[in-house]
Amino acid sequence: MEFLIEYGLFLAKIVTVIVALMVLIGFIFANREQLKERVQGHISVTRLNDRYEQFKETLLEAVMEKHEFNQRKKQLAKDKKAEEKALAKKHKAAAKEKTSKEGNLSGETKEPQADAREAEKISDSTDERKRIFVTHFNGDIKASELSRLREEITAILQVAEAGDEVLLCLESPGGMVANYGLAASQLARVRSAGIQLTIAVDKVAASGGYMMACVADRILAAPFAMLGSIGVLAQLPNFNRLLKRHDVDYELFTAGEFKRTVTMFGENTEEGREKFQSDLEEIHVLFQHFISEYRPNLDVAKVATGEVWFGQKALTMGLVDELKTSDEYLTDCAKHADLFQVEYKEKKNIAKKMGLAAEAGVESALTRLFSRLSAWRHHAQ
């Protein structure tokens, strides 16, 4: 028995040493990454049409007879080959027409009419498909994905042309004014470039989230998505009486009459409260003007009450343009457009990966705890 106890203590020491070494190595790698020049992320592009086609083929293979599926597969390959051949012929005819025109400008006499008619005929049967660039934004209070969004928008604008479209799948309850203001400005770059911007909201686009959404040429929303909350919120506790009760003095030094209007530990004045409220009202006015700029037909005064509306009511109020989920919109567009999902991926060091794993674990545990408490309370009632 004594041997087992000693062996257990020995194992505990070994595990402790190993864990300590892992933590030390993690910190060394983290500091090493900080000392290095920051490694840039990269743009990842996924063609969503291929993904949808793969889903379709997998299901058809399961439900169709084997010989029928093989015949269908052969016919699709034949059609694709014919389409590629027609497209190549179209490009060749267009290039030939361009060469003929350049020859005429230099004094040569050629007849480009036949080539032009041929190119036009082929173009009618093989029209170039519209391109839609798809990106996502899942917002938190700090709009943490802003840095990723700006890189994605920059990349898209390098290749997007008139006739293309950008679709942003947006989910955000709002947060810091400056951060969401900058996120909205990133989206405004798309419209300034003359590219159609569509924003799809499946769950929520409230407050700063709606500030981003309103920039779009068209807003789509799921029937039970929550939109609106056009208002400004600020709240903080005040511990001044608690500190006084325990004979703790709090000193605050400022230069400038309104450098600090309200504070958590000092005694707030009525003048400071009025100034703070005035600042909130000013931000609210700016918020309303911003929405009016991009949605001039919306009665902003009617909706700028801080209320939240679900999809159907939001459509009636003019906050959105159509009730449709992002999945429905994408699958519909896939029939006549090429869909490219654009994502900026940053390289994460070991310390960051460990932190994200720990964060995910804590979040999962808290979610399970709240779910069980909710179920227990419902059962108790």
WOTAMO-V579111 format. One record per run of one state. SS is the DSSP state (helix for helix, strand for strand, loop for the rest). FROM is the first residue (numbers start at 0). TO is the last residue. If there is no record, write none. Layout:
SS:FROM:TO  SS:FROM:TO
//
This chain:
loop:0:0  helix:1:34  loop:35:40  strand:41:46  helix:47:62  loop:63:64  helix:65:104  loop:105:111  helix:112:124  loop:125:128  strand:129:137  loop:138:144  helix:145:158  loop:159:163  strand:164:171  loop:172:175  helix:176:191  loop:192:194  strand:195:205  loop:206:206  helix:207:212  loop:213:216  strand:217:220  loop:221:224  strand:225:227  loop:228:238  helix:239:244  loop:245:268  helix:269:293  loop:294:298  helix:299:302  loop:303:306  strand:307:309  helix:310:316  loop:317:320  strand:321:322  loop:323:324  helix:325:332  loop:333:335  strand:336:344  loop:345:348  helix:349:379  loop:380:380
//
